[in-house]
Amino acid sequence: MTEFSFKPDSVELGSQTNFVPSFDPLIPHPEHVRNPYKVYAELRTNAPIYKSPHGVLIASRYKEISQILKDPSFGRGYFYFENMADRLGSAILKQPVYDSARNMMLMKDRLDHLRLRSLFEKSFSHKSIEKMRSFMRQMMYELIDAALAKTSFDIMLDLAFPLPSAVICHMLGIPKQDWHKFNKRSATGSRALEPAPLNPLELAQQNQSVNEFREYFQWLIEVKKKEPGDDLTSMLVTAEAQEGNITRPETIDNLRMMFIGGVETAVNTIGNGLLALYKHPEQLQKLKNQQELLPNAVTEILRYDSSVQITPRQAREDILIGGVSIQAKETVLCIIASANRDPDAWDRADEFDITRRSSYPLSFGGGPHYCIGSQLAKVEAEVALQSIFERMPNLYIDISNPQWLSNTVVFRGLKSLPATV
Ligand code: HEM
């Protein structure tokens, strides 16, 4: 079978009613967190569009997910907040964390989405990203020097986390003395993207973080107004001056989106990538011997163990997908990490192979919301891996008992990855 030639449907989608997966893919269970791919395979085989007891639909195959992501009958923001207000009362939308989310491009659709996204696109162009390569390399060298000065260190904390966080600070023109304020792994705001509602403590923490962020960026915007620089914040300040482009709250909340979208995702790609390579020593050796394989290897890392596992859509109208009827307002959680392991889309789907050709994983989503930072994330991973191989040829990583982030079904990443040189 050639890659991406679909086999005929092996399962009649409309016919599965009694299947119960071994874990609820919406509730982080230790076994699911350790290996989500087992339950994904069950879902693909038995119920490719599964209605969970919580009432949301879960899509797990490449074919339906790629259709849903691109189909204009689905949106990201449509009904998301309306459903939330129906469930929890409309006052919930006034909570800073949700008020902030409503301004983000990720949660907008159609014209509003286009309006906001187009203002950010220049900063994510191929040219702008390539210009940051040397900055990234310099950062990695500094981090590696600091790690080499210790007898043992943590790949996640000492090497993987600081790079994407610094890259966003650099892009946004945040003064270097303030970078440490954005250097807390738990503070990136990604918890609010989980399907499980925030508990009161989490809500209070998220609200506080949003308020602090908003206050800081209100200040930074005033600084950039007086002294504009060659950075994204200054560019948005200029755009604000023209009516109808972007409002001040939208500027601030979309700058916050950069941290939510661009830190934990990129950090975990570096961590998941090193883990996959060290678990497959022959692939690691091949990559070290043939560094021209790096871009391909990063794509395979994203396919094999994506740092984002799920992206949701809401139906804007009643629609039939593969024989399953989806009602307007219903949520479909698209398990992109399952689509990436779908044997109908890839040969040897569960094998990690850095030489795999014509691989287009769904790790960055699809359609109008396709990740704006995809190129940036790939270059970050390339630079991180290349610098580590170059400066730490004898790196030993303890892969015996990987500790995964445990309170998430949307993101997949390691808490720590102990190493020595
Ligand atoms: C390997 C790392 C990354 C992964 C796996 C990833 C994955 C994703 C996914 C799955 C989506 C939703 C797409 C959809 O629903 O169709 C998304 C959207 C987005 N990502 Fe990323 N992302 C990564 C890195 C980044 C970086 C580095 C940035 C920015 C600095 C970023 C910023 C965004 C933004 C702003 C959106 C919303 C785009 C829109 O709604 O138009 N991401 N990303």
Boltz pocket constraint, residues with backbone or C-beta under 6 A from the ligand:
constraints:
  - pocket:
      binder: B
      contacts: [[A, 69], [A, 105], [A, 106], [A, 107], [A, 108], [A, 117], [A, 168], [A, 257], [A, 258], [A, 261], [A, 262], [A, 263], [A, 265], [A, 266], [A, 269], [A, 306], [A, 307], [A, 308], [A, 310], [A, 311], [A, 312], [A, 362], [A, 363], [A, 364], [A, 365], [A, 366], [A, 367], [A, 368], [A, 369], [A, 370], [A, 371], [A, 372], [A, 373], [A, 374], [A, 376], [A, 377], [A, 378]]
      max_distance: 6.0
